[in-house]
C-alpha cells in the first residue's frame, strides 16, 4: 500500500482517504489470499469459505471426469 500511495500525488486529504478506502476494499473483498486457501478475507469472515471450497472441488471433479471422457473418446 505504501508503494501505491507514493506513486501518486494527492492534493486533498479526501483524495488520499478515498484511495486508502478503495485499497482496503480490494484487499478484503476481491483479492484472493493464498494463506486463506485462495479465498478473500471477507469470505472467511462471513463463513462462506467452506461452501466456496466445496463448490470448487465439485467443479474440479467434474472437469477431470469430462477430460477423461474426452481423452478416452480421442484414443478410441
C-alpha positions in Angstrom: 0.0 0.0 0.0 2.8 2.3 0.8 4.3 2.0 -2.7 1.0 2.6 -4.3 0.5 5.8 -2.3 3.9 7.1 -3.0 3.4 6.7 -6.8 0.7 9.3 -7.0 0.3 12.9 -5.7 -2.8 13.6 -3.6 -3.6 17.3 -3.3 -6.6 16.9 -1.0 -6.9 14.8 2.1 -10.1 13.3 0.8 -8.3 12.0 -2.3 -5.9 10.1 -0.1 -8.7 8.8 2.1 -10.7 7.5 -0.9 -7.6 5.7 -2.3 -6.9 4.1 1.0 -10.6 3.1 1.3 -10.5 1.6 -2.2 -7.3 -0.3 -1.4 -8.8 -1.8 1.8 -12.0 -2.8 -0.1 -10.0 -4.5 -2.8 -7.7 -6.2 -0.3 -10.6 -7.6 1.8 -13.3 -8.3 -0.8 -11.6 -9.0 -4.1 -8.0 -10.2 -3.6 -7.6 -13.9 -3.0 -5.1 -14.8 -0.3 -3.0 -17.9 -0.7 -2.8 -18.4 3.1 -6.6 -18.5 3.2 -6.9 -21.3 0.6 -7.3 -18.7 -2.1 -10.3 -17.1 -0.5 -10.9 -13.5 0.3 -10.8 -12.4 3.9 -14.5 -11.4 3.6 -15.4 -14.9 2.5 -13.7 -16.4 5.5 -15.0 -13.8 7.9 -18.6 -14.3 6.8 -18.4 -18.1 6.9 -18.6 -18.7 3.2 -15.2 -20.4 2.9 -16.2 -24.0 3.3 -19.1 -23.6 0.8 -16.8 -22.0 -1.8 -14.1 -24.6 -1.4 -16.7 -27.4 -1.7 -18.1 -25.9 -4.9 -14.5 -25.6 -6.3 -13.9 -29.2 -5.5 -17.1 -30.3 -7.3 -16.1 -28.2 -10.4 -12.6 -29.8 -10.3 -14.1 -33.3 -10.1 -16.5 -32.7 -13.0 -13.7 -31.2 -15.1 -11.4 -34.1 -14.6 -14.3 -36.6 -15.4 -15.1 -34.7 -18.6 -11.4 -34.6 -19.7 -11.0 -38.3 -19.1 -14.1 -39.0 -21.2 -12.7 -36.7 -24.0 -9.3 -38.5 -23.8 -10.9 -41.9 -24.0 -13.0 -40.9 -27.0 -10.0 -39.5 -28.8 -7.9 -42.6 -28.0 -10.6 -45.0 -29.3 
